[in-house]
Amino acid sequence: MTMLTPRTPAKLAPPGRSRRERKAAELESRTRLVGERLAGISAAPGTRALQSVDASLGGLTRAEAALRLERHGPNVVAQERAPRWYVQLAKAFRNPFIAVLVLLAAVMYWQDPADPGVVILSVMVGISGLLRFWQEYRSGRAADALAQLVTTTCAVQRRAGSGCAPTTLEVPMDQVVPGDVVRLAAGDLIPADLRLLTAKDLMISQAALSGESLPVAKADTRVQDLGQQVTTDPVEADNLALMGTSVTSGTATGVVVATGSDTWFGSMAGSLVGERPQTNFDTGVRKVSFLLIRFMLVMVPVVFMINGLTKGDWDEAFLFGIAVAVGLTPEMLPMVVSANLARGAVALAKRKVVVKRLNAIQNLGAMDVLCTDKTGTLTEDRIVLDRYLDVHGNEDGEVLEYGYLNAHFQTGLRNLMDRAVIDRVDEAEEVVVDARFSMVDEIPFDFARRRMSVVLARNTLMGGSGPGEHVMITKGAVEEVLGLCTHMTDRGERVELTEQLRWHVTRIAEDNNRRGLRVLAVATRTVDTPRDTYSVADEDGLTLVGFLAFLDPPKADAARALEALGDKGIAVKVVTGDNELVAARVCADVGIDVGTVVLGPGTDALDDAELRALAARTTVFAKVNPVQKARIVRALQAEGHTVGFLGDGINDAAALRDADVGISVDTAVDIAKESADIILLEKDLTVLEQGVLQGRTTFGNTIKYIKMTASSNFGNVFSVLVASAFIPFQPMLAIMLLVQNLVYDIAQLATPWDRMDEEYLRRPRNWDAKGIGRFMVTIGPISSIFDIAMFLIMWHVFAADSAADQSLFQSGWFVEGLLSQTLIVHMIRTRKVPFVQSRASWPVMVMTVLAVLTGLWLPFSPLASSLGFVPLPAGYFPWLIGVLLAYCTLTQLVKTWYIRRFGTWL
């Protein structure tokens, strides 16, 4: 067979490009190769498909199947499993700040094994890592519990030996091999990629692969199976049944042509395991971490050198430098971030949301573009009868009645549209009583005719022209039914169907098709000579009654949920595998400004820059395959957006993995749940809105801690620099700095339980390392002004101006430094006036009071002498109150200027 020359991964993504781009290229290359192979099998006769896998219609022998299972391996696709608990535990400690703290603790231990700072730092590191590990481990176990297989066996035709007759066996799906002949019936999951050999009324749901909401018809058995025209998309081939799809009606047999990773499904899954791409959260934390570490690497050597040169005690200067490094490092950042994320996960769990990866919570808050599939998210994922129209496009109850009679009396397996008609009549309380009709015969549906008919005996109660009058009711595809009609019903009158009227009714059907509706025609015929049996030849001379139009209806709350997301600054883009007419109709119904619908194949010819521009201005993408979905997500990310993707199908897995936050549902296929970061137990956009607010609260409290701590620490070190240069003794002992830092950090553990101002939650929030640096150097030195004021007060007012009185000096600065750090939390946590326009949550208030009381108690406590403190005189406290009030006042003034100047605060 002629195969197209594939583009290799190296051609798609040269070695110089990122790992993520190489992964995307690998996915595209694998799916293209598998697609071309399947297209070739589809185009060839069925006998050729059997020859290609060395099989026969009777199936494999059991010995052959065993050999092939050994050669090809189990019929399973690559799956991403949660790492072992000890690997997860190790990863929980993989953080630049934790590395810095471990290094500082090691240096302190080397200098003095009895140093209490070693224990303090070790506790901080341990709590931070363990908290993150436990939350992610618990969430991972909850997500694994959701994974349930629809079925585990399939019907396979095998022989005991080469001369034996075939028998049908129930075989575990993972033991299906190439060459097996599989028998399919309604409800079966397709176990592998099959080339159909026989089929009868076969309808297959391909929504998981293509996103198309309605089942698709596969080819009936033909006398000569010569294959079909070449198609580049195996999903569209009418003689292939692909792994991951399922049978909704009909029967078939097919030969397995690919299993496991060689299937169309497997080609996508194989590229979706391993290291995940860096998300917005990962990039943001890394930038902020290294910004703060750079500050530390600059400031610590300066403090060390100034202390060593001015004091002459290099050992003490080294210890003080280490203490300053600890003071500069927001050592509780990993713990505060983990606590924030864990609290967010607990809050979302109450809303039936499983958070598999904690970092996804912040990404949810930063998300400014949500790409979503249509089926089941915007729609109810079920088919309903939307309208029943006469030949002029007006609603007509008679059309509904005839449609109901056709669906109700057929004896074959009812399809989704038959059930929708019956449900609609029941809902409208227009049930036609069986006693008014009796069944005579039916002409079943087949895919050549694309219609089915029932013949009923109409009682005289129905107004028939004679007793036992027979009426044929035909329902099916518009083109096929219309071709059999010679008349139509016009306002109760039977009139001849002229060419002009035929054009008119065809236009009515096409108009509804363009609105995204699936349209069936309903026609009747009163039989002049009643008899017991009828045939296809009797489906002639019909009278067109009207049309039934179906759709997957929008969810009742979808429009409100989308409006709420829009109000939160999130643009919603629909990326679906369904056709453009259906997509446009549903989007319009839920209030999305559709604009120009872009089809997936149209994006293939675009380079990355062109696709970025197209994605930015497009709201609806239709007929999009998995590779195209993932590429659209990456294009939006390249434009600086934080992208979320909501999907539940096999065709969504690549996009779920590439998005900053992948969102799936518990009813999704396994690969989609494995690729997702967040799993919704209810497919509800309103839950997403709550998740977004929780994400923004989580991020707000995290950035609040970083800015408070970084600016405060920077101010403290700036004060130390000044003091080291002009004061003939250490302004504060190393142990005092560590204790001050510990008390402050413990108080900050309440930060995850703080509330955020409503204004802050109205738009997406993102990491801004440059903004944090600007905040540090602008707000930090304010504390230094009042630290220096306290230096002068202690030096001149309380005569703590010599080495003999240094303990009084150090105690006074310790208390002022700790109280100013603690109180400034309330100045920084809001852009409003604290305590008046915005109050902190009660946990933050309680921890503030405890930190202040601890700071005031320590110089008078039994621990004072061991820590180097001395009691402070009563005259100190009025000065302390004055300094703190002045500090808060100046900070509020600078805050007002800063917001006006830079347009932001947190």
ROMARMI-713410 format. One record per residue (C-alpha): residue number from 1; x, y, z. Coordinates in steps of 0.25 Angstrom, whole numbers, plus 2048, in hexadecimal, padded with zeros to 3 digits. Each point is the difference from the previous one (the first is absolute). Example, Ala and Ser with C-alpha at 12.3 -4.5 7.8 and 13.67 -1.06 7.14 Angstrom:
REM residues 2
1;831;7EE;81F
2;806;80E;7FE
END
This chain:
REM residues 906
1;800;800;800
2;805;80E;7FD
3;804;808;80D
4;801;80F;801
5;80E;805;804
6;7FF;804;80F
7;806;80C;806
8;809;7FB;80B
9;801;806;80E
10;80D;806;7FD
11;7FA;807;7F4
12;7F4;805;808
13;809;804;80C
14;80F;802;7FD
15;809;7FB;80C
16;802;80F;804
17;7F1;802;804
18;7FA;7FD;80E
19;7FD;7F2;805
20;7F1;804;800
21;801;804;7F1
22;807;7F2;7FD
23;7F5;7F9;808
24;7F5;807;7F8
25;808;7FD;7F3
26;801;7F1;804
27;7F1;800;803
28;7FD;806;7F2
29;809;7F6;7F9
30;7FB;7F4;807
31;7F1;803;7FE
32;804;803;7F1
33;807;7F3;7FE
34;7F5;7F8;806
35;7F5;808;7F9
36;807;7FD;7F3
37;801;7F1;803
38;7F1;7FF;804
39;7FC;809;7F3
40;807;7F6;7F8
41;7F9;7F4;806
42;7F3;807;7FF
43;802;802;7F1
44;804;7F2;7FD
45;7F6;7F4;7FF
46;7FC;7F9;80D
47;808;7F3;7FB
48;80C;809;7FF
49;7FE;804;80E
50;800;7F1;805
51;80C;7FD;7F8
52;808;80C;806
53;7FE;7FA;80E
54;801;7F1;7FB
55;7F2;7FD;804
56;7F3;7F9;7FB
57;7F2;802;802
58;7FF;7F5;809
59;80A;807;80A
60;80D;7FC;806
61;803;7F3;807
62;802;800;80F
63;80F;7FD;7FE
64;802;80B;7F5
65;7F9;80A;80A
66;80A;7FC;80B
67;80C;802;7F7
68;7FB;80D;7FB
69;7FD;805;80E
70;80F;7FD;804
71;805;807;7F3
72;7F7;80C;801
73;7FE;801;80F
74;7F3;804;807
75;7F6;808;7F9
76;802;80C;80A
77;804;80E;7FD
78;80B;808;807
79;7FA;806;80C
80;805;80A;80A
81;800;7FB;80E
82;802;807;80D
83;80F;7FE;805
84;803;7F8;80C
85;7FE;807;80D
86;80E;801;803
87;803;807;7F2
88;7F4;809;803
89;806;803;80E
90;80E;804;7FA
91;7F9;809;7F5
92;7F9;807;80B
93;80D;805;805
94;805;805;7F2
95;800;80F;802
96;80B;80A;7FF
97;7FC;806;80D
98;801;7F3;807
99;80D;7FE;7FA
100;805;80D;805
101;7FB;7FD;80E
102;806;7F2;800
103;80D;807;7FC
104;7FF;80A;80B
105;7FD;7F6;80B
106;80C;7F7;7FB
107;809;80C;802
108;7FA;804;80D
109;802;7F1;805
110;80E;800;7FB
111;803;80D;808
112;7F9;7FC;80D
113;7F8;7F2;800
114;7F9;805;80D
115;7FA;80D;7F8
116;7F1;800;802
117;7FF;807;7F3
118;803;7F2;7FA
119;7F4;7FA;806
120;7F7;80C;7FC
121;804;7FF;7F2
122;7FE;7F1;7FF
123;7F2;801;806
124;7FD;80B;7F5
125;805;7F7;7F5
126;7F9;7F3;806
127;7F2;806;802
128;800;807;7F2
129;804;7F3;7F8
130;7F7;7F7;808
131;7F4;809;7FF
132;802;800;7F0
133;802;7F1;800
134;7F4;7FC;808
135;7F6;809;7F8
136;805;7FB;7F2
137;801;7F2;805
138;7F2;800;805
139;7FA;807;7F4
140;808;7F6;7F7
141;7F9;7F4;807
142;7F2;807;7FF
143;803;802;7F1
144;804;7F1;7FE
145;7F3;7FC;807
146;7F8;806;7F5
147;806;7F8;7F5
148;7F6;7F5;7FC
149;800;7F8;7F4
150;7F3;7FF;7F8
151;802;7F1;7FD
152;80C;7F7;801
153;7FC;7F5;7F5
154;7FC;7FF;7F2
155;7FB;7F5;7F7
156;80B;7FA;7F7
157;7FF;7F5;7F6
158;80A;7F6;802
159;803;7F1;7FC
160;805;7F5;808
161;809;7FB;7F5
162;803;802;7F1
163;7F5;7F7;7FC
164;7F5;804;80A
165;7F4;808;7FF
166;801;80E;806
167;7F9;803;80D
168;7FD;80D;807
169;808;803;80D
170;7FF;80B;80A
171;80F;804;801
172;806;80B;809
173;802;80D;7F8
174;80F;800;803
175;802;7F2;7F9
176;7FA;804;7F3
177;80B;7FF;7F5
178;801;804;7F1
179;7F8;7F6;7F7
180;7F5;7FD;80A
181;7F2;801;7FB
182;7F8;808;809
183;7F0;7FF;801
184;7FA;80D;804
185;7F2;803;805
186;7F9;80C;807
187;807;805;80C
188;80D;7FA;7FD
189;80D;808;801
190;809;7FF;7F4
191;80C;7F8;805
192;80A;804;7F6
193;801;806;7F2
194;7F7;7F7;7F7
195;7FE;7FF;7F1
196;7F1;7FD;7FF
197;7FD;7F3;7F8
198;7F1;7FF;802
199;7F6;80A;806
200;7F1;802;802
201;7FA;80D;804
202;80D;803;807
203;800;80E;807
204;80D;804;808
205;802;80B;80A
206;80D;806;7FD
207;7FF;80C;809
208;80C;7FD;808
209;808;800;7F4
210;7FA;80B;7F7
211;7F7;808;809
212;7F4;7FD;7F7
213;7F4;7FF;80A
214;7F7;7F7;7F7
215;804;7F2;7FC
216;805;7FD;7F2
217;7FB;7F6;7F7
218;80A;7F5;7FB
219;7FF;7F9;7F2
220;7F7;7F4;7FF
221;805;7F3;7FA
222;802;801;7F2
223;800;7F5;7F5
224;80E;805;7FC
225;808;806;80A
226;80A;808;7F8
227;804;80B;80B
228;7FC;80E;7FF
229;806;80D;7FB
230;80D;804;807
231;7FE;809;80C
232;80B;806;808
233;7F8;7FF;80D
234;7FD;7F2;805
235;7F5;805;809
236;7F8;803;7F3
237;801;7F3;7F9
238;7F3;7F8;800
239;807;7F3;800
240;809;802;80C
241;7FC;7FF;80F
242;80B;806;809
243;804;7FD;80E
244;7FA;808;80A
245;7F2;802;7F9
246;7F4;7F8;803
247;7F4;7F9;7F9
248;7F2;807;802
249;7F8;7F7;7F7
250;802;7F5;7F6
251;809;7F4;7FE
252;80D;7FE;7F9
253;80D;7F8;7FF
254;80D;805;7FD
255;80F;7FC;800
256;80A;806;809
257;80A;808;7F9
258;807;807;80B
259;801;7FE;80F
260;806;808;80C
261;809;80B;7FC
262;7FF;7FD;7F1
263;7F1;805;801
264;7FB;80E;7FC
265;7FD;802;80F
266;80E;7FA;804
267;807;809;7F7
268;7FB;80C;808
269;802;7F9;80D
270;80E;7FD;7FE
271;805;80E;7FF
272;7F8;804;80D
273;809;7FA;80A
274;80C;805;807
275;804;80D;805
276;7F5;80B;7FF
277;802;80D;7F9
278;803;80C;809
279;7F4;808;804
280;7FD;80E;803
281;802;7FD;80F
282;80D;7F9;7FE
283;806;80B;7F8
284;7FB;80B;80A
285;805;7F9;80C
286;80D;7FE;7FA
287;802;80E;7FC
288;7FC;805;80D
289;809;7F6;808
290;80C;804;7F8
291;7FD;80F;801
292;800;7FF;810
293;80C;7F7;800
294;808;80A;7F7
295;7FC;80B;80B
296;806;7F6;80A
297;80D;7FD;7F8
298;802;80F;7FF
299;7FD;805;80E
300;806;7F5;809
301;80E;802;7FB
302;7FF;80F;802
303;7FB;7FE;80E
304;80B;7F6;803
305;80B;809;7FB
306;7FB;80D;807
307;7FF;7F8;80D
308;80D;7FA;7FF
309;807;80C;7FC
310;7FA;809;80B
311;7FF;7F6;80B
312;80D;7F8;7FD
313;7F9;7F3;805
314;7FF;7F8;7F3
315;7FA;7F4;806
316;7F5;808;807
317;7FE;807;7F2
318;7FF;7F3;7F9
319;7F5;7FB;80A
320;7F9;80D;7FF
321;800;7FF;7F0
322;7FA;7F3;801
323;7F5;805;809
324;7FE;80C;7F6
325;7FF;7F5;7F5
326;7F5;7F9;808
327;7F9;80D;803
328;800;804;7F1
329;7FB;7F3;7FB
330;7F1;7FE;801
331;802;7F2;806
332;7F2;7FE;803
333;7FC;803;7F1
334;800;7F1;7FC
335;7F7;7FD;80D
336;7F7;80C;7FD
337;7FF;7FC;7F2
338;7FD;7F2;803
339;7F6;804;80B
340;7F9;80A;7F7
341;7FF;7F5;7F5
342;7FB;7F5;80A
343;7F6;809;806
344;7FB;803;7F1
345;7FF;7F1;7FD
346;7F8;7FE;80D
347;7F7;80B;7FC
348;7FE;7FB;7F2
349;7FE;7F2;805
350;7F3;805;807
351;7FB;804;7F3
352;803;7F2;7FA
353;80D;804;7F9
354;80C;7F6;801
355;80D;808;7FF
356;80B;7F6;7FB
357;80B;80A;7FF
358;800;80B;80B
359;807;80B;7F6
360;7F4;7FF;7F7
361;7F8;808;80B
362;808;80C;7FE
363;800;7FE;7F1
364;7F1;800;800
365;800;80E;807
366;80A;805;7F5
367;7F8;7FA;7F5
368;7FC;80B;7F6
369;7FC;7F7;7F4
370;7F7;7F3;802
371;800;7F7;7F4
372;7F4;7F6;801
373;7FA;7F5;7F9
374;7F1;801;7FC
375;7FA;7F3;803
376;7FC;7FE;80F
377;806;80D;804
378;7F8;80B;7F9
379;7F5;7F5;7FC
380;7F9;7F5;808
381;807;7F5;7F8
382;7F2;7FA;7FC
383;7F7;801;7F4
384;7F3;807;801
385;7F5;803;7F6
386;801;80F;7FF
387;7F5;803;7F6
388;7F5;7F9;7F7
389;7FD;808;7F4
390;7F6;800;7F4
391;804;802;7F2
392;801;80F;802
393;809;7FF;80D
394;7F5;802;80A
395;7FE;7F8;80C
396;7F5;7F5;7FE
397;7FB;7F6;80A
398;7FC;7F6;7F5
399;80F;7FF;7FC
400;803;7FC;80E
401;7F5;7F6;801
402;804;7F9;7F3
403;80F;800;805
404;7FC;7FA;80D
405;7F8;7F5;7FA
406;80B;7FC;7F7
407;80A;800;80C
408;7F6;7F9;809
409;7FC;7F5;7F8
410;80D;7FC;7F9
411;805;7F2;806
412;80F;802;7FD
413;80A;807;809
414;7FC;80E;802
415;80B;80A;7FD
416;803;80D;808
417;7F6;808;7F7
418;7F5;7F6;801
419;801;801;810
420;801;810;7FF
421;7F2;800;7F8
422;7FA;7F7;80A
423;805;808;80C
424;7FB;80D;7FA
425;7F2;7FA;7FE
426;800;7FB;80E
427;805;80E;805
428;7F5;807;7F8
429;7F6;7F6;806
430;7FB;7FD;7F2
431;801;7F1;801
432;7F9;7F8;7F5
433;7F9;7F4;806
434;804;7F3;7FA
435;7F1;7FC;800
436;7FD;80A;7F4
437;80A;7F9;7F7
438;805;7F2;7FE
439;80D;7FB;7FA
440;7FF;7FA;7F2
441;80E;7FF;7FB
442;80D;808;7FF
443;80B;802;7F6
444;80D;801;809
445;80B;80B;7FF
446;80C;7FD;7F7
447;80B;809;7FC
448;7FE;7FF;7F1
449;7F2;805;801
450;803;809;80D
451;7F1;7FF;804
452;7F6;7F7;807
453;7F1;7FE;7FF
454;7F5;7FA;809
455;7F2;7FD;7FB
456;7F5;801;809
457;7F1;7FD;800
458;7F9;80D;804
459;7F3;7FE;807
460;7F3;807;7FC
461;802;808;80D
462;80B;807;7F9
463;7F8;805;7F5
464;804;7F6;7F5
465;7F8;7FE;7F3
466;7FD;7F2;804
467;802;7F6;80B
468;80E;7FA;801
469;806;80B;7F6
470;80F;7FE;7FF
471;809;80C;801
472;80F;7FF;7FD
473;809;80A;808
474;80E;802;7FA
475;80B;807;808
476;80E;802;7FB
477;80B;809;7F9
478;7FA;80B;7F9
479;805;7FD;7F2
480;7FC;7F2;800
481;7F2;802;805
482;7FD;80C;7F7
483;804;7F8;7F4
484;7F4;7F7;803
485;7F6;80B;802
486;7F6;804;7F5
487;7F8;809;809
488;801;808;80D
489;7F6;805;80B
490;7FE;80F;7FF
491;7F7;805;80C
492;7F8;7F3;800
493;7FF;7FF;7F1
494;807;7F5;7F8
495;806;808;7F4
496;809;7FB;7F5
497;80F;802;803
498;804;808;7F4
499;80F;803;7FD
500;7FE;80E;805
501;7FA;7FB;80D
502;80B;7F5;801
503;80B;80B;7FF
504;7F8;807;80B
505;7FF;7F5;80A
506;80F;7FC;7FD
507;804;80E;804
508;7F8;7FF;80D
509;808;7F3;803
510;80D;807;7FC
511;7FD;80C;808
512;7FF;7F8;80D
513;80D;7F8;7FC
514;807;80D;800
515;7FB;803;80E
516;807;7F4;804
517;7F4;7F7;801
518;800;7F1;7FB
519;7F3;800;7F8
520;7F7;7F4;7FC
521;7F4;800;7F7
522;7F3;7F9;804
523;7F6;7FB;7F5
524;7F4;7F8;7FF
525;7F8;7F8;7F6
526;7F2;7FA;802
527;7FF;7F2;7FA
528;7F5;7FE;7F6
529;800;7F1;801
530;804;7FB;80F
531;808;7F3;801
532;808;7F9;80B
533;80E;803;7FA
534;807;80B;7FA
535;80E;802;7F9
536;809;80B;7FC
537;7F9;801;7F2
538;7F4;805;808
539;808;80D;805
540;7FB;808;7F4
541;7F6;80B;7FD
542;802;806;80E
543;7FA;80D;805
544;80A;808;808
545;7FB;805;80D
546;80C;808;805
547;80D;7FF;808
548;806;7FC;80D
549;80C;808;804
550;80A;7FB;80B
551;80B;806;808
552;809;7FE;80C
553;7FA;80C;808
554;808;80A;808
555;800;7FF;80F
556;7F7;809;807
557;80B;806;808
558;80A;801;7F5
559;7FD;80E;7FC
560;801;805;80E
561;80C;7F9;803
562;807;805;7F4
563;7FC;80E;803
564;805;7FF;80E
565;80E;7FB;7FA
566;800;80C;7F7
567;7FE;809;80C
568;80C;7FA;806
569;808;803;7F4
570;800;7F3;7FA
571;7FE;7FE;7F1
572;7FA;7F3;7FC
573;803;7F9;7F3
574;7F9;7F4;7FB
575;809;7F6;7FA
576;7F8;7F4;7FB
577;801;7F4;7F6
578;7F1;802;7FD
579;7FC;806;7F3
580;800;80F;7FE
581;7F1;802;7FF
582;7FD;7F9;80D
583;80B;807;807
584;7FB;80E;7FB
585;7F2;7FD;804
586;803;7FB;80E
587;80A;80C;803
588;7F6;80A;7FB
589;7F5;7FA;809
590;809;802;80C
591;804;80E;7FD
592;80E;7FE;7FA
593;803;80A;7F5
594;803;7F6;7F5
595;806;808;7F5
596;808;7F8;7F5
597;800;7F1;804
598;80E;7FB;7FC
599;801;7F1;7FC
600;80C;7F7;805
601;805;7FC;7F3
602;802;80F;7FC
603;80A;802;80C
604;80A;7F5;7FA
605;805;809;7F5
606;803;80C;80A
607;80E;802;807
608;800;803;80F
609;800;80F;7FE
610;7F4;7FF;7F7
611;7F8;7F7;809
612;803;809;80C
613;7FA;80B;7F9
614;7F4;7F8;7FC
615;7FE;7FA;80E
616;800;80E;806
617;7F4;804;7F7
618;7F8;7F3;7FF
619;7F5;7FC;80A
620;7FC;7F2;7FA
621;808;7F5;7FA
622;7F9;7F4;7FA
623;804;7F3;7F9
624;80D;801;808
625;808;7F3;803
626;809;7FD;80C
627;80D;806;7FA
628;7F9;80D;7FC
629;7F9;802;80E
630;80E;7FF;806
631;806;809;7F6
632;7F5;80B;803
633;803;7FF;80F
634;80F;802;7FD
635;7FD;80C;7F7
636;7F7;807;80B
637;80B;7FD;80A
638;80B;806;7F7
639;7F8;80D;800
640;801;801;80F
641;7F3;7FA;804
642;7FE;7F6;80B
643;7F8;7F6;7FA
644;7F6;7F6;806
645;7FA;7F4;7F8
646;7F3;7F9;803
647;7FE;7F3;7F9
648;7FC;7F1;803
649;804;7F9;7F3
650;80C;7F8;7FB
651;801;80B;7F6
652;802;80A;80B
653;80B;7F9;807
654;80C;808;7F9
655;7FA;80D;802
656;7FC;7FD;80F
657;80F;7FD;802
658;806;80C;7F9
659;7F6;80A;807
660;804;808;80C
661;7F5;7F9;807
662;7F9;7F4;7FA
663;7F2;7FD;805
664;7F8;7F3;7FE
665;7F4;7F9;806
666;7FE;7F3;807
667;7F8;7FA;7F5
668;80C;803;7F6
669;808;7F5;7F9
670;80C;7FC;809
671;80A;807;7F7
672;7F9;80D;802
673;800;7FF;80F
674;80E;7FC;800
675;804;80C;7F8
676;7F8;80A;808
677;804;808;80D
678;7F2;801;805
679;7F4;7F7;7FF
680;7F2;805;802
681;7F7;7F6;806
682;7F5;808;7F9
683;801;805;7F2
684;7FC;80E;804
685;806;80E;7FC
686;7FB;806;80C
687;809;7F8;808
688;80B;805;7F8
689;7FD;80E;803
690;801;7FC;80F
691;80D;7FA;7FD
692;805;80C;7F9
693;7FD;809;80C
694;807;7F6;80A
695;80C;800;7F7
696;801;80F;800
697;7FE;800;80F
698;80B;7F6;801
699;809;808;7F7
700;7FD;80D;807
701;803;7FA;80E
702;80D;7FB;7FA
703;805;80C;7FA
704;7FB;808;80C
705;80A;7F8;809
706;80B;801;7F6
707;7FF;80F;7FF
708;7FE;802;80F
709;80C;7F7;803
710;809;805;7F5
711;7FE;80F;802
712;801;7FE;80F
713;80D;7F7;800
714;806;80A;7F6
715;7FD;80C;809
716;806;7F8;80C
717;80D;7FD;7F8
718;801;80E;7FB
719;7FF;804;80F
720;80B;7F6;804
721;809;806;7F5
722;7FE;80E;806
723;802;7FB;80F
724;80C;7F8;7FC
725;807;80C;7FA
726;7FE;809;80B
727;7FD;7F8;80D
728;80D;7FA;807
729;7F8;7F3;804
730;7F7;7F7;7FA
731;7F2;807;7FE
732;7F9;7F2;803
733;806;7F3;803
734;7FF;7F5;7F6
735;7F7;7F7;809
736;7F7;80D;802
737;7FE;801;7F1
738;7FD;7F1;7FF
739;7F5;801;80B
740;7FA;80D;7FA
741;7FF;7F9;7F3
742;7FA;7F4;806
743;7F5;807;808
744;7FD;809;7F3
745;7FF;7F3;7F7
746;7F8;7F9;80A
747;7F6;80B;800
748;800;800;7F1
749;7FB;7F1;800
750;7F2;806;801
751;801;807;7F3
752;7FA;7F5;7F8
753;7F3;802;808
754;7FF;80F;7FD
755;7F6;806;7F7
756;802;808;7F3
757;7F9;80D;7FC
758;7F5;7FE;7F6
759;807;80A;7F6
760;80D;7F7;800
761;7F7;7F4;7FC
762;7FA;806;7F4
763;80C;7FE;7F6
764;80A;7F5;7FE
765;80D;801;808
766;80E;7FC;7FC
767;80E;7FF;805
768;808;80D;7FE
769;80E;7FF;805
770;804;80E;7FB
771;7F4;806;808
772;804;7F8;80C
773;80E;806;7FF
774;7FB;80E;7FE
775;7F7;7FE;80C
776;80C;7FB;809
777;808;80C;7FD
778;7F5;80A;801
779;7F9;7FB;80D
780;80B;7F9;807
781;809;80D;803
782;7F4;806;807
783;802;7F7;80C
784;80F;804;800
785;7FC;80E;802
786;7F9;7FC;80D
787;80B;7F6;804
788;80A;80B;7FF
789;7F7;809;808
790;7FF;7F5;80B
791;810;7FF;7FF
792;801;80F;803
793;7F5;7FF;80B
794;808;7F4;807
795;80D;807;7FE
796;7FC;80E;805
797;7F4;7FE;808
798;804;7F4;808
799;80F;801;7FF
800;802;7F2;7FA
801;80C;805;7F9
802;80B;7F7;804
803;804;7F1;800
804;7FC;7FF;80E
805;7F2;804;7FD
806;7FE;7F9;7F3
807;7F6;7F6;805
808;7F6;80C;803
809;802;805;7F2
810;7FE;7F3;7FA
811;7F4;7FD;808
812;7FA;80D;7FD
813;802;7FE;7F1
814;7FB;7F2;801
815;7F3;804;805
816;7FE;80B;7F7
817;804;7F8;7F4
818;7F7;7F4;803
819;7F4;809;803
820;802;809;7F3
821;801;7F3;7F8
822;7F4;7FA;806
823;7F7;80C;7FF
824;805;804;7F2
825;7F9;7F3;7FB
826;7F2;807;802
827;806;80C;7F8
828;804;7F7;7F4
829;7F5;7F6;800
830;7F6;80A;7F9
831;801;80C;7F7
832;7F5;806;809
833;802;807;80E
834;802;7F4;80A
835;7F6;7FE;80B
836;7F7;80A;7FA
837;7FD;7FC;7F2
838;805;7F2;800
839;803;7F7;80C
840;808;7F3;801
841;7F9;7F3;803
842;800;7FC;80E
843;80B;7F6;7FF
844;80A;80B;7FB
845;7FB;809;80C
846;802;7F5;80A
847;80E;7FD;7FB
848;803;80F;800
849;7FD;802;80E
850;807;7F4;804
851;80D;804;7F9
852;7FF;80E;806
853;7FE;7FA;80E
854;80C;7F7;7FE
855;809;80B;7FB
856;7FC;808;80D
857;802;7F4;809
858;80D;7FB;7FC
859;809;80B;806
860;7F9;7FD;80D
861;7FF;7F1;7FF
862;809;7F5;806
863;806;7FE;7F3
864;805;80F;7FF
865;80E;7FD;806
866;803;7F4;7F7
867;7FB;808;7F3
868;808;80C;805
869;7F4;809;803
870;7FF;80A;80C
871;7F3;806;805
872;7FC;80D;7FA
873;7FD;80D;808
874;7F1;805;801
875;804;80C;7F8
876;804;7F8;7F4
877;7F1;7FD;7FD
878;7FB;80E;7FD
879;80B;801;7F6
880;7FD;7F3;7FA
881;7F1;803;7FE
882;804;80E;7F9
883;80A;7F9;7F7
884;7F6;7F5;7FC
885;7F5;80A;7FD
886;809;809;7F8
887;804;7F3;7F8
888;7F2;7FC;7FD
889;7FC;80E;7FC
890;80C;802;7F6
891;7FE;7F2;7FB
892;7F1;804;7FC
893;805;80C;7F9
894;80A;7F9;7F8
895;7F6;7F5;7FD
896;7F6;80B;7FA
897;80C;806;7F8
898;804;7F2;7FB
899;7F2;7FC;7FC
900;7FF;80D;7F8
901;80E;7FF;7FA
902;800;7F1;7FC
903;7F1;7FD;800
904;801;7F3;809
905;803;7FC;80E
906;800;7F1;802
END
